[in-house]
Amino acid sequence: MSVTVHRPTCTCTCSSSYSEPVSSILLDHERLDAYGVSDQLDVEVVAIGKRVPRGHAWLADQAMRASGSANLNLVEAMGRRGADRAHFLRISKGSALEVDAALQRLLRRGACDAASRARARALTVRLVQMLVKLIAFAEGSG
């Protein structure tokens, strides 16, 4: 799944030509559906965070940090192999679960509307399911 990006003046021996623009090359994490879901979750969480009323900013910030962590640790995992990859995927899963808990706190405190919470919850559940399978695969049990 690794991607080699060559410059127009590449002198390596891979005999690959540089015919595609760099913007059209997908990196490893961009090939994963889980990355797309984590990106959508982050967009939803940030939108919720921007609407949170005064007094709840700390919890919205926590949700946004956790969402970013879920996304970035998934990306970092794709640059690793074996147990190291599984480790970063587990961190990503933990962060996704933290997003869910923080958004539930915001909902219970009246700082988040139910429709936004439901959209974020659906994305979180989907992401966690994907991460569980990716972890099992990275650990060799999937």
N, CA, C and O atoms as a MOPAC input file, in Angstrom:
PM7 MOZYME 1SCF
protein

 N      0.79200 1    -1.19200 1     0.00000 1
 C      0.00000 1     0.00000 1     0.00000 1
 C      0.84000 1     1.26500 1     0.00000 1
 O      0.27600 1     2.35900 1     0.04100 1
 N      2.13800 1     1.16800 1    -0.04300 1
 C      2.94300 1     2.37500 1    -0.00600 1
 C      2.98100 1     3.04100 1    -1.37600 1
 O      2.84400 1     2.40100 1    -2.41900 1
 N      3.17100 1     4.33300 1    -1.32500 1
 C      3.16700 1     5.14200 1    -2.54100 1
 C      4.52900 1     5.79400 1    -2.68600 1
 O      5.03600 1     6.39300 1    -1.73800 1
 N      5.11400 1     5.68600 1    -3.84200 1
 C      6.36900 1     6.35900 1    -4.12600 1
 C      6.06800 1     7.53600 1    -5.03600 1
 O      5.48800 1     7.36900 1    -6.10900 1
 N      6.45600 1     8.70400 1    -4.61200 1
 C      6.24000 1     9.90500 1    -5.41600 1
 C      7.57100 1    10.28400 1    -6.03700 1
 O      8.56800 1    10.45800 1    -5.33700 1
 N      7.58100 1    10.41000 1    -7.33900 1
 C      8.81000 1    10.74300 1    -8.05700 1
 C      8.74900 1    12.16700 1    -8.57600 1
 O      7.69000 1    12.66400 1    -8.95700 1
 N      9.86700 1    12.79200 1    -8.58300 1
 C      9.97100 1    14.13800 1    -9.14200 1
 C     10.25300 1    14.02600 1   -10.63400 1
 O     10.69900 1    12.98100 1   -11.10800 1
 N      9.99700 1    15.09300 1   -11.37000 1
 C     10.26900 1    15.03400 1   -12.81200 1
 C     11.72000 1    14.66500 1   -13.12600 1
 O     12.00800 1    14.15300 1   -14.20800 1
 N     12.62300 1    14.91900 1   -12.19600 1
 C     14.02900 1    14.62100 1   -12.43000 1
 C     14.47800 1    13.40400 1   -11.62900 1
 O     15.64400 1    13.29700 1   -11.24700 1
 N     13.55000 1    12.49200 1   -11.37900 1
 C     13.84300 1    11.30300 1   -10.58500 1
 C     14.97200 1    10.50400 1   -11.23400 1
 O     14.98300 1    10.28000 1   -12.44400 1
 N     15.91800 1    10.08200 1   -10.39800 1
 C     17.04100 1     9.30700 1   -10.92000 1
 C     17.09100 1     7.90800 1   -10.32800 1
 O     18.10000 1     7.21300 1   -10.45400 1
 N     16.00300 1     7.49200 1    -9.68100 1
 C     16.00100 1     6.15200 1    -9.09200 1
 C     15.89900 1     5.10700 1   -10.20500 1
 O     15.71400 1     5.45200 1   -11.37200 1
 N     16.01800 1     3.85000 1    -9.84500 1
 C     16.02600 1     2.78300 1   -10.83900 1
 C     14.67200 1     2.09100 1   -10.97700 1
 O     14.60300 1     0.98400 1   -11.51100 1
 N     13.60400 1     2.71600 1   -10.51000 1
 C     12.30000 1     2.06000 1   -10.55300 1
 C     11.66500 1     2.12400 1   -11.93100 1
 O     10.64600 1     1.47100 1   -12.15800 1
 N     12.20600 1     2.85400 1   -12.82200 1
 C     11.73600 1     3.04000 1   -14.19500 1
 C     10.30800 1     3.56700 1   -14.26600 1
 O      9.59400 1     3.32900 1   -15.24100 1
 N      9.90200 1     4.28200 1   -13.22900 1
 C      8.57400 1     4.88300 1   -13.22100 1
 C      8.65000 1     6.27700 1   -13.81800 1
 O      9.54600 1     7.05500 1   -13.49200 1
 N      7.71500 1     6.58300 1   -14.68300 1
 C      7.70600 1     7.91900 1   -15.27300 1
 C      6.83700 1     8.83800 1   -14.44100 1
 O      5.94100 1     8.37500 1   -13.73500 1
 N      7.08000 1    10.07200 1   -14.51100 1
 C      6.34500 1    11.08200 1   -13.75000 1
 C      5.32000 1    11.69400 1   -14.68500 1
 O      5.53900 1    12.75900 1   -15.26300 1
 N      4.19300 1    11.00200 1   -14.82500 1
 C      3.19300 1    11.49400 1   -15.76300 1
 C      1.99000 1    12.10700 1   -15.06200 1
 O      1.26800 1    12.89600 1   -15.67100 1
 N      1.75100 1    11.76400 1   -13.78900 1
 C      0.60400 1    12.30400 1   -13.06700 1
 C      0.99900 1    13.53100 1   -12.26200 1
 O      2.10500 1    13.58500 1   -11.72300 1
 N      0.11100 1    14.52000 1   -12.17000 1
 C      0.39200 1    15.62200 1   -11.25500 1
 C      0.32200 1    15.10000 1    -9.81400 1
 O     -0.48300 1    14.21900 1    -9.51100 1
 N      1.14400 1    15.63000 1    -8.95100 1
 C      1.21400 1    15.17200 1    -7.56300 1
 C     -0.15600 1    15.24500 1    -6.89500 1
 O     -0.46900 1    14.40100 1    -6.05500 1
 N     -0.97100 1    16.22200 1    -7.24100 1
 C     -2.28200 1    16.36500 1    -6.61600 1
 C     -3.22400 1    15.20700 1    -6.93200 1
 O     -4.21600 1    15.02500 1    -6.22700 1
 N     -2.94600 1    14.42500 1    -7.96100 1
 C     -3.81500 1    13.30900 1    -8.31500 1
 C     -3.35400 1    11.98900 1    -7.70100 1
 O     -4.04000 1    10.97600 1    -7.83800 1
 N     -2.22000 1    11.98600 1    -7.03600 1
 C     -1.70100 1    10.76900 1    -6.41300 1
 C     -2.31600 1    10.63400 1    -5.02700 1
 O     -2.28500 1    11.57000 1    -4.22800 1
 N     -2.87300 1     9.46200 1    -4.75100 1
 C     -3.44800 1     9.21100 1    -3.43500 1
 C     -2.39200 1     8.61700 1    -2.51100 1
 O     -1.67400 1     7.69100 1    -2.88700 1
 N     -2.30700 1     9.15000 1    -1.31500 1
 C     -1.44000 1     8.57900 1    -0.29100 1
 C     -2.17100 1     7.41700 1     0.36400 1
 O     -3.37900 1     7.26200 1     0.18400 1
 N     -1.45000 1     6.60300 1     1.11900 1
 C     -2.02300 1     5.38600 1     1.69900 1
 C     -3.31700 1     5.65100 1     2.46500 1
 O     -4.30800 1     4.94900 1     2.26100 1
 N     -3.32100 1     6.63700 1     3.32700 1
 C     -4.50200 1     6.89200 1     4.15400 1
 C     -5.68800 1     7.37200 1     3.33000 1
 O     -6.83600 1     7.13500 1     3.70800 1
 N     -5.43500 1     8.03400 1     2.22700 1
 C     -6.51300 1     8.56000 1     1.39100 1
 C     -7.27300 1     7.44500 1     0.66400 1
 O     -8.36400 1     7.67400 1     0.14200 1
 N     -6.70700 1     6.26500 1     0.63100 1
 C     -7.34800 1     5.12100 1    -0.01000 1
 C     -8.34400 1     4.42400 1     0.92500 1
 O     -9.12500 1     3.58300 1     0.48000 1
 N     -8.31900 1     4.76300 1     2.19400 1
 C     -9.16900 1     4.10600 1     3.18600 1
 C    -10.51800 1     4.79500 1     3.32900 1
 O    -10.59200 1     6.01900 1     3.43400 1
 N    -11.58500 1     3.99900 1     3.33300 1
 C    -12.90300 1     4.54500 1     3.62500 1
 C    -12.92800 1     5.12100 1     5.04000 1
 O    -13.60100 1     6.12000 1     5.29500 1
 N    -12.19900 1     4.49600 1     5.95300 1
 C    -12.16100 1     4.96700 1     7.34000 1
 C    -11.62200 1     6.39200 1     7.42600 1
 O    -12.05900 1     7.17100 1     8.27400 1
 N    -10.68600 1     6.73400 1     6.56300 1
 C    -10.16100 1     8.10500 1     6.56100 1
 C    -11.25200 1     9.08800 1     6.14300 1
 O    -11.39200 1    10.15200 1     6.74500 1
 N    -12.01500 1     8.74000 1     5.12700 1
 C    -13.11000 1     9.60200 1     4.69100 1
 C    -14.14200 1     9.79600 1     5.79200 1
 O    -14.64400 1    10.90100 1     5.99600 1
 N    -14.45600 1     8.71600 1     6.50100 1
 C    -15.42700 1     8.80200 1     7.59600 1
 C    -14.87000 1     9.65800 1     8.73100 1
 O    -15.59100 1    10.47700 1     9.30200 1
 N    -13.59300 1     9.47400 1     9.05900 1
 C    -13.00500 1    10.27600 1    10.14300 1
 C    -12.94100 1    11.75000 1     9.75600 1
 O    -13.08200 1    12.62600 1    10.60900 1
 N    -12.73200 1    12.01800 1     8.48500 1
 C    -12.71900 1    13.39500 1     8.00200 1
 C    -14.12700 1    14.01200 1     8.09600 1
 O    -14.28100 1    15.15600 1     8.52200 1
 N    -15.14300 1    13.24500 1     7.69500 1
 C    -16.52700 1    13.71800 1     7.81600 1
 C    -16.89800 1    13.96300 1     9.27700 1
 O    -17.57000 1    14.94300 1     9.60100 1
 N    -16.45500 1    13.06100 1    10.15700 1
 C    -16.72800 1    13.22800 1    11.58700 1
 C    -16.10000 1    14.51500 1    12.09600 1
 O    -16.72700 1    15.25700 1    12.85200 1
 N    -14.87300 1    14.78100 1    11.69000 1
 C    -14.20100 1    16.00200 1    12.13800 1
 C    -14.94900 1    17.24600 1    11.67000 1
 O    -15.08500 1    18.20700 1    12.42800 1
 N    -15.43100 1    17.23900 1    10.43600 1
 C    -16.20900 1    18.37500 1     9.91800 1
 C    -17.45300 1    18.57800 1    10.77200 1
 O    -17.77700 1    19.70800 1    11.13600 1
 N    -18.14800 1    17.50100 1    11.09100 1
 C    -19.36600 1    17.58300 1    11.91200 1
 C    -19.06100 1    18.09100 1    13.31700 1
 O    -19.78100 1    18.94000 1    13.84400 1
 N    -17.99900 1    17.57400 1    13.92200 1
 C    -17.63900 1    17.97800 1    15.28300 1
 C    -17.24000 1    19.45000 1    15.32900 1
 O    -17.62900 1    20.16400 1    16.25300 1
 N    -16.48600 1    19.90700 1    14.36300 1
 C    -16.09000 1    21.31400 1    14.31900 1
 C    -17.32800 1    22.20000 1    14.15100 1
 O    -17.42300 1    23.25500 1    14.77900 1
 N    -18.26800 1    21.78000 1    13.31300 1
 C    -19.50800 1    22.55300 1    13.12700 1
 C    -20.28800 1    22.63600 1    14.43800 1
 O    -20.81800 1    23.69200 1    14.78400 1
 N    -20.35600 1    21.53900 1    15.15100 1
 C    -21.02700 1    21.53900 1    16.45300 1
 C    -20.29000 1    22.47000 1    17.41000 1
 O    -20.90600 1    23.27800 1    18.10500 1
 N    -18.97300 1    22.34700 1    17.43800 1
 C    -18.15700 1    23.16300 1    18.33600 1
 C    -18.32500 1    24.65600 1    18.12000 1
 O    -18.27300 1    25.43600 1    19.07100 1
 N    -18.52500 1    25.05200 1    16.87800 1
 C    -18.69500 1    26.47800 1    16.56000 1
 C    -20.03300 1    27.02400 1    17.05500 1
 O    -20.18500 1    28.23400 1    17.22400 1
 N    -21.00400 1    26.13700 1    17.28800 1
 C    -22.32700 1    26.57600 1    17.72900 1
 C    -22.54900 1    26.43000 1    19.23900 1
 O    -23.61100 1    26.79100 1    19.74700 1
 N    -21.57600 1    25.91500 1    19.93700 1
 C    -21.74400 1    25.65400 1    21.36700 1
 C    -21.85500 1    26.97000 1    22.13600 1
 O    -21.05800 1    27.88600 1    21.92900 1
 N    -22.85400 1    27.05900 1    23.03100 1
 C    -23.02500 1    28.29400 1    23.79900 1
 C    -21.93400 1    28.49600 1    24.84100 1
 O    -21.21300 1    27.57000 1    25.21200 1
 N    -21.84500 1    29.70100 1    25.28400 1
 C    -20.87800 1    30.09800 1    26.31300 1
 C    -20.97800 1    29.16500 1    27.53200 1
 O    -22.06800 1    28.75700 1    27.93400 1
 N    -19.84700 1    28.85000 1    28.08700 1
 C    -19.80000 1    27.98500 1    29.26100 1
 C    -19.51500 1    26.53100 1    28.93700 1
 O    -19.21600 1    25.73900 1    29.83100 1
 N    -19.60600 1    26.17400 1    27.65800 1
 C    -19.36300 1    24.78900 1    27.25400 1
 C    -18.19000 1    24.67600 1    26.27800 1
 O    -17.95400 1    23.61700 1    25.69800 1
 N    -17.47300 1    25.76000 1    26.10900 1
 C    -16.37100 1    25.77400 1    25.13400 1
 C    -15.31300 1    24.73300 1    25.46100 1
 O    -14.73400 1    24.13900 1    24.55100 1
 N    -15.05300 1    24.50400 1    26.72200 1
 C    -14.01600 1    23.52900 1    27.10500 1
 C    -14.37100 1    22.12900 1    26.60700 1
 O    -13.49500 1    21.38000 1    26.17300 1
 N    -15.65600 1    21.77800 1    26.67000 1
 C    -16.09200 1    20.45500 1    26.25100 1
 C    -16.10900 1    20.35000 1    24.71700 1
 O    -15.76400 1    19.31000 1    24.15600 1
 N    -16.50700 1    21.42100 1    24.06000 1
 C    -16.46300 1    21.45300 1    22.59400 1
 C    -15.01500 1    21.34400 1    22.11300 1
 O    -14.72800 1    20.64300 1    21.14200 1
 N    -14.11200 1    22.03900 1    22.79700 1
 C    -12.68800 1    21.96600 1    22.45200 1
 C    -12.17800 1    20.53600 1    22.62400 1
 O    -11.41900 1    20.04400 1    21.78900 1
 N    -12.58600 1    19.87500 1    23.69200 1
 C    -12.18000 1    18.48700 1    23.93300 1
 C    -12.67300 1    17.57300 1    22.81100 1
 O    -11.94000 1    16.70400 1    22.33900 1
 N    -13.92400 1    17.77800 1    22.39000 1
 C    -14.48000 1    16.97200 1    21.29800 1
 C    -13.70500 1    17.21300 1    20.00700 1
 O    -13.40500 1    16.27000 1    19.27500 1
 N    -13.38300 1    18.46500 1    19.73000 1
 C    -12.63900 1    18.77700 1    18.50100 1
 C    -11.22600 1    18.21500 1    18.55100 1
 O    -10.71700 1    17.73000 1    17.54100 1
 N    -10.59000 1    18.27300 1    19.71100 1
 C     -9.24400 1    17.69400 1    19.84300 1
 C     -9.28300 1    16.18200 1    19.63400 1
 O     -8.43300 1    15.61600 1    18.94600 1
 N    -10.27400 1    15.54200 1    20.23300 1
 C    -10.39800 1    14.08700 1    20.10100 1
 C    -10.69000 1    13.69100 1    18.65300 1
 O    -10.16500 1    12.69100 1    18.16500 1
 N    -11.51800 1    14.46700 1    17.97500 1
 C    -11.82900 1    14.19500 1    16.57400 1
 C    -10.57700 1    14.32300 1    15.71100 1
 O    -10.31700 1    13.48100 1    14.85100 1
 N     -9.81800 1    15.36500 1    15.94400 1
 C     -8.56000 1    15.53900 1    15.22000 1
 C     -7.58900 1    14.40700 1    15.50900 1
 O     -6.88700 1    13.93800 1    14.61300 1
 N     -7.55200 1    13.97000 1    16.76100 1
 C     -6.67800 1    12.86600 1    17.14900 1
 C     -7.08400 1    11.56700 1    16.46700 1
 O     -6.22400 1    10.81200 1    16.01500 1
 N     -8.37700 1    11.30100 1    16.38900 1
 C     -8.84900 1    10.08700 1    15.71500 1
 C     -8.38800 1    10.08500 1    14.25900 1
 O     -7.92200 1     9.06800 1    13.74600 1
 N     -8.52200 1    11.21700 1    13.61300 1
 C     -8.13900 1    11.34600 1    12.21200 1
 C     -6.62500 1    11.22700 1    12.03300 1
 O     -6.15400 1    10.45200 1    11.20000 1
 N     -5.87700 1    11.98500 1    12.80600 1
 C     -4.42200 1    12.02300 1    12.61800 1
 C     -3.74000 1    10.72600 1    13.02300 1
 O     -2.75500 1    10.33500 1    12.39800 1
 N     -4.24000 1    10.04500 1    14.05600 1
 C     -3.64000 1     8.76900 1    14.43600 1
 C     -3.94300 1     7.68300 1    13.41100 1
 O     -3.13000 1     6.78000 1    13.21100 1
 N     -5.10200 1     7.75800 1    12.76100 1
 C     -5.39400 1     6.84800 1    11.65600 1
 C     -4.38900 1     7.07400 1    10.52700 1
 O     -3.85700 1     6.11900 1     9.96000 1
 N     -4.13800 1     8.32700 1    10.21000 1
 C     -3.17100 1     8.65800 1     9.15800 1
 C     -1.78200 1     8.15500 1     9.54600 1
 O     -1.09000 1     7.54700 1     8.73100 1
 N     -1.37700 1     8.40900 1    10.78700 1
 C     -0.04900 1     7.96100 1    11.21200 1
 C      0.06600 1     6.44100 1    11.18000 1
 O      1.12000 1     5.90200 1    10.84300 1
 N     -1.00500 1     5.75800 1    11.52700 1
 C     -0.99200 1     4.29000 1    11.49900 1
 C     -0.65600 1     3.75900 1    10.11800 1
 O      0.00900 1     2.73200 1     9.98500 1
 N     -1.11600 1     4.46000 1     9.09000 1
 C     -0.88400 1     3.99100 1     7.73300 1
 C      0.57600 1     4.12000 1     7.30900 1
 O      0.98200 1     3.54600 1     6.29900 1
 N      1.35300 1     4.85600 1     8.06100 1
 C      2.78200 1     4.95400 1     7.80100 1
 C      3.59100 1     3.95300 1     8.60600 1
 O      4.82100 1     3.96200 1     8.56900 1
 N      2.89400 1     3.08900 1     9.33500 1
 C      3.55300 1     2.09000 1    10.19600 1
 C      3.19200 1     0.68400 1     9.72900 1
 O      2.38300 1     0.50500 1     8.81900 1
 N      3.80400 1    -0.30900 1    10.36600 1
 C      3.53200 1    -1.70900 1    10.04500 1
 C      3.31700 1    -2.50300 1    11.33800 1
 O      3.78000 1    -2.10700 1    12.40800 1
 N      2.62000 1    -3.60800 1    11.22200 1
 C      2.48100 1    -4.57300 1    12.30900 1
 C      1.93100 1    -3.99800 1    13.60200 1
 O      0.93700 1    -3.27200 1    13.60700 1
 N      2.60000 1    -4.33900 1    14.70300 1
 C      2.14500 1    -3.92800 1    16.03300 1
 C      2.13300 1    -2.41400 1    16.18300 1
 O      1.28800 1    -1.86000 1    16.88600 1
 N      3.06100 1    -1.75500 1    15.53000 1
 C      3.11500 1    -0.29100 1    15.57900 1
 C      1.86600 1     0.30700 1    14.92900 1
 O      1.28500 1     1.26000 1    15.44900 1
 N      1.45800 1    -0.25500 1    13.79600 1
 C      0.24000 1     0.20700 1    13.12800 1
 C     -0.97400 1    -0.03700 1    14.02700 1
 O     -1.82100 1     0.84300 1    14.18600 1
 N     -1.05400 1    -1.21600 1    14.60400 1
 C     -2.18000 1    -1.54600 1    15.49100 1
 C     -2.24000 1    -0.58100 1    16.67000 1
 O     -3.32500 1    -0.18300 1    17.09200 1
 N     -1.08700 1    -0.20800 1    17.19800 1
 C     -1.02300 1     0.73500 1    18.31800 1
 C     -1.67700 1     2.07300 1    17.95300 1
 O     -2.49600 1     2.58700 1    18.71500 1
 N     -1.32500 1     2.63000 1    16.81000 1
 C     -1.89800 1     3.92000 1    16.40400 1
 C     -3.37600 1     3.79600 1    16.04400 1
 O     -4.14400 1     4.73700 1    16.24400 1
 N     -3.77500 1     2.65200 1    15.52100 1
 C     -5.19100 1     2.43200 1    15.23400 1
 C     -5.99800 1     2.35300 1    16.52900 1
 O     -7.12600 1     2.84300 1    16.58900 1
 N     -5.42200 1     1.73500 1    17.56700 1
 C     -6.10600 1     1.68000 1    18.86600 1
 C     -6.24100 1     3.07700 1    19.46200 1
 O     -7.26800 1     3.39300 1    20.06200 1
 N     -5.23200 1     3.90800 1    19.30800 1
 C     -5.31900 1     5.29100 1    19.78400 1
 C     -6.42600 1     6.02100 1    19.02900 1
 O     -7.20900 1     6.75800 1    19.62700 1
 N     -6.48900 1     5.81800 1    17.72700 1
 C     -7.53000 1     6.44300 1    16.91800 1
 C     -8.91000 1     6.01100 1    17.39800 1
 O     -9.81500 1     6.83700 1    17.52000 1
 N     -9.07100 1     4.72700 1    17.66800 1
 C    -10.35300 1     4.21100 1    18.17300 1
 C    -10.70700 1     4.84600 1    19.51500 1
 O    -11.84900 1     5.25500 1    19.72700 1
 N     -9.74200 1     4.93000 1    20.41000 1
 C     -9.98500 1     5.55600 1    21.71100 1
 C    -10.41000 1     7.00800 1    21.56500 1
 O    -11.29300 1     7.47800 1    22.28300 1
 N     -9.78900 1     7.71100 1    20.64700 1
 C    -10.14600 1     9.10700 1    20.41000 1
 C    -11.55500 1     9.22800 1    19.83100 1
 O    -12.29100 1    10.15100 1    20.18100 1
 N    -11.93300 1     8.30900 1    18.95300 1
 C    -13.28600 1     8.32000 1    18.39700 1
 C    -14.31600 1     8.09400 1    19.50600 1
 O    -15.36400 1     8.73900 1    19.52600 1
 N    -14.01400 1     7.18300 1    20.42000 1
 C    -14.91400 1     6.93800 1    21.55000 1
 C    -15.00200 1     8.17200 1    22.45300 1
 O    -16.06100 1     8.47100 1    23.00400 1
 N    -13.88900 1     8.87800 1    22.59700 1
 C    -13.87800 1    10.11500 1    23.38200 1
 C    -14.75700 1    11.18400 1    22.72400 1
 O    -15.46200 1    11.91700 1    23.41800 1
 N    -14.71700 1    11.27600 1    21.41000 1
 C    -15.59700 1    12.20500 1    20.68500 1
 C    -17.04400 1    11.90900 1    21.04500 1
 O    -17.81400 1    12.81400 1    21.36900 1
 N    -17.40400 1    10.63800 1    20.98500 1
 C    -18.77700 1    10.24400 1    21.27000 1
 C    -19.19600 1    10.65400 1    22.68000 1
 O    -20.29200 1    11.17800 1    22.87800 1
 N    -18.33700 1    10.41800 1    23.64400 1
 C    -18.65800 1    10.77200 1    25.02700 1
 C    -18.77600 1    12.28200 1    25.20700 1
 O    -19.67800 1    12.75200 1    25.90000 1
 N    -17.89000 1    13.03400 1    24.60200 1
 C    -17.92900 1    14.49700 1    24.72900 1
 C    -19.19600 1    15.06500 1    24.08700 1
 O    -19.81800 1    15.97300 1    24.63800 1
 N    -19.57400 1    14.54000 1    22.93600 1
 C    -20.79100 1    15.03200 1    22.28100 1
 C    -22.03500 1    14.63900 1    23.07000 1
 O    -23.01200 1    15.38700 1    23.10000 1
 N    -22.00700 1    13.47700 1    23.70500 1
 C    -23.13400 1    13.07900 1    24.55000 1
 C    -23.26000 1    14.02400 1    25.74300 1
 O    -24.36800 1    14.38400 1    26.14200 1
 N    -22.10900 1    14.42600 1    26.31500 1
 C    -22.13800 1    15.39400 1    27.42400 1
 C    -22.74400 1    16.71700 1    26.94400 1
 O    -23.56500 1    17.31900 1    27.63700 1
 N    -22.33300 1    17.16200 1    25.75200 1
 C    -22.87200 1    18.41600 1    25.21500 1
 C    -24.38100 1    18.31900 1    24.99900 1
 O    -25.11400 1    19.26200 1    25.29700 1
 N    -24.84100 1    17.18800 1    24.48500 1
 C    -26.27900 1    16.99600 1    24.27700 1
 C    -27.02300 1    17.02900 1    25.60800 1
 O    -28.03900 1    17.71200 1    25.73000 1
 N    -26.53100 1    16.30500 1    26.59800 1
 C    -27.18600 1    16.24300 1    27.91100 1
 C    -27.23100 1    17.60300 1    28.59900 1
 O    -28.12600 1    17.87600 1    29.40000 1
 N    -26.26400 1    18.44600 1    28.28000 1
 C    -26.20500 1    19.77900 1    28.88700 1
 C    -26.94700 1    20.82400 1    28.06400 1
 O    -26.95400 1    22.00500 1    28.40900 1
 N    -27.56600 1    20.38700 1    26.98200 1
 C    -28.33100 1    21.29800 1    26.15000 1
 C    -27.47600 1    22.19100 1    25.26700 1
 O    -27.94100 1    23.22700 1    24.79200 1
 N    -26.22900 1    21.79400 1    25.04500 1
 C    -25.29600 1    22.61400 1    24.26400 1
 C    -25.12100 1    22.10200 1    22.83500 1
 O    -24.31200 1    22.63600 1    22.07600 1
 N    -25.87400 1    21.07300 1    22.47300 1
 C    -25.77400 1    20.47300 1    21.14100 1
 C    -27.16200 1    19.99700 1    20.74400 1
 O    -27.87200 1    19.40800 1    21.55800 1
 N    -27.55600 1    20.24900 1    19.49600 1
 C    -28.87900 1    19.80300 1    19.06800 1
 C    -28.85900 1    18.31000 1    18.74100 1
 O    -27.82600 1    17.75400 1    18.36800 1
 N    -30.00800 1    17.68200 1    18.88600 1
 C    -30.12300 1    16.23600 1    18.72200 1
 C    -29.78900 1    15.77100 1    17.30200 1
 O    -29.19700 1    14.70500 1    17.13500 1
 N    -30.15000 1    16.54000 1    16.28800 1
 C    -29.88200 1    16.14100 1    14.90100 1
 C    -28.37900 1    16.10500 1    14.62000 1
 O    -27.88900 1    15.16700 1    13.99100 1
 N    -27.65200 1    17.11400 1    15.08100 1
 C    -26.19300 1    17.13800 1    14.89200 1
 C    -25.54000 1    15.99700 1    15.65000 1
 O    -24.61500 1    15.35400 1    15.15400 1
 N    -26.03300 1    15.75200 1    16.86200 1
 C    -25.50300 1    14.65800 1    17.68000 1
 C    -25.72500 1    13.32200 1    16.98100 1
 O    -24.83800 1    12.46900 1    16.96100 1
 N    -26.91000 1    13.14500 1    16.41000 1
 C    -27.22900 1    11.88800 1    15.72100 1
 C    -26.33100 1    11.67700 1    14.50100 1
 O    -25.87600 1    10.55900 1    14.25700 1
 N    -26.07400 1    12.73000 1    13.74000 1
 C    -25.17700 1    12.61300 1    12.57600 1
 C    -23.76800 1    12.23300 1    13.01600 1
 O    -23.14300 1    11.35100 1    12.42700 1
 N    -23.26900 1    12.90600 1    14.05700 1
 C    -21.92800 1    12.60800 1    14.55700 1
 C    -21.86600 1    11.20600 1    15.15200 1
 O    -20.86300 1    10.51000 1    14.99400 1
 N    -22.92000 1    10.79000 1    15.82800 1
 C    -22.97100 1     9.44700 1    16.42200 1
 C    -22.89000 1     8.37700 1    15.33100 1
 O    -22.15000 1     7.40300 1    15.47100 1
 N    -23.65000 1     8.55600 1    14.24400 1
 C    -23.63200 1     7.58300 1    13.15100 1
 C    -22.23900 1     7.46300 1    12.54600 1
 O    -21.77900 1     6.35900 1    12.25300 1
 N    -21.57200 1     8.59100 1    12.36200 1
 C    -20.21100 1     8.57900 1    11.82200 1
 C    -19.23600 1     7.92200 1    12.79900 1
 O    -18.34500 1     7.17700 1    12.39000 1
 N    -19.41000 1     8.20100 1    14.09000 1
 C    -18.52600 1     7.62300 1    15.10500 1
 C    -18.67200 1     6.11100 1    15.15500 1
 O    -17.67600 1     5.38900 1    15.19500 1
 N    -19.90600 1     5.63300 1    15.15300 1
 C    -20.14000 1     4.18100 1    15.18000 1
 C    -19.50800 1     3.52700 1    13.95700 1
 O    -18.84300 1     2.49700 1    14.06700 1
 N    -19.71600 1     4.12600 1    12.80400 1
 C    -19.14800 1     3.57600 1    11.56900 1
 C    -17.62300 1     3.55700 1    11.62500 1
 O    -16.99400 1     2.56800 1    11.24900 1
 N    -17.03200 1     4.65700 1    12.09700 1
 C    -15.57200 1     4.73600 1    12.19500 1
 C    -15.03000 1     3.68500 1    13.15500 1
 O    -14.04800 1     3.01200 1    12.84000 1
 N    -15.64700 1     3.53500 1    14.31200 1
 C    -15.17100 1     2.55600 1    15.29300 1
 C    -15.26100 1     1.13800 1    14.71900 1
 O    -14.35300 1     0.33200 1    14.91800 1
 N    -16.34000 1     0.83400 1    14.01700 1
 C    -16.45800 1    -0.48600 1    13.38400 1
 C    -15.32000 1    -0.72200 1    12.39200 1
 O    -14.74700 1    -1.81000 1    12.35000 1
 N    -14.99800 1     0.28200 1    11.60600 1
 C    -13.90900 1     0.16000 1    10.63400 1
 C    -12.56800 1    -0.00500 1    11.33100 1
 O    -11.73900 1    -0.81600 1    10.92000 1
 N    -12.36100 1     0.77100 1    12.38900 1
 C    -11.09500 1     0.69400 1    13.12000 1
 C    -10.91200 1    -0.66600 1    13.79100 1
 O     -9.79700 1    -1.18600 1    13.82800 1
 N    -11.98100 1    -1.24500 1    14.31700 1
 C    -11.89200 1    -2.57600 1    14.92800 1
 C    -11.38500 1    -3.58100 1    13.89500 1
 O    -10.52900 1    -4.41300 1    14.19800 1
 N    -11.91300 1    -3.50000 1    12.67800 1
 C    -11.46800 1    -4.43100 1    11.62200 1
 C    -10.03500 1    -4.14600 1    11.19900 1
 O     -9.26600 1    -5.07600 1    10.96000 1
 N     -9.66400 1    -2.86900 1    11.10400 1
 C     -8.28800 1    -2.52700 1    10.74100 1
 C     -7.30100 1    -2.98000 1    11.81200 1
 O     -6.20400 1    -3.44000 1    11.49400 1
 N     -7.69100 1    -2.85100 1    13.08300 1
 C     -6.82700 1    -3.30600 1    14.18400 1
 C     -6.63100 1    -4.81600 1    14.10300 1
 O     -5.50700 1    -5.30400 1    14.21900 1
 N     -7.71000 1    -5.55000 1    13.90700 1
 C     -7.61200 1    -7.01800 1    13.80800 1
 C     -6.70300 1    -7.40700 1    12.64600 1
 O     -5.88800 1    -8.32000 1    12.77400 1
 N     -6.83800 1    -6.72700 1    11.52400 1
 C     -6.00100 1    -7.00600 1    10.37100 1
 C     -4.53700 1    -6.70300 1    10.66900 1
 O     -3.65600 1    -7.48600 1    10.31300 1
 N     -4.27000 1    -5.56500 1    11.32500 1
 C     -2.88900 1    -5.17100 1    11.65700 1
 C     -2.25500 1    -6.14200 1    12.64800 1
 O     -1.04500 1    -6.36500 1    12.62800 1
 N     -3.08700 1    -6.71300 1    13.51100 1
 C     -2.57800 1    -7.66200 1    14.50500 1
 C     -2.46600 1    -9.08100 1    13.93200 1
 O     -1.97600 1    -9.99300 1    14.59800 1
 N     -2.92300 1    -9.25000 1    12.69900 1
 C     -2.82800 1   -10.55200 1    12.05500 1
 C     -3.96800 1   -11.49400 1    12.40500 1
 O     -3.90600 1   -12.68400 1    12.09700 1
 N     -5.01100 1   -10.97200 1    13.04600 1
 C     -6.13600 1   -11.82600 1    13.41300 1
 C     -7.37200 1   -11.52800 1    12.59000 1
 O     -8.46700 1   -12.00100 1    12.89300 1
 N     -7.17800 1   -10.71200 1    11.51200 1
 C     -8.35200 1   -10.32000 1    10.73000 1
 C     -8.36400 1   -10.83400 1     9.33700 1
 O     -9.30400 1   -10.56600 1     8.58900 1

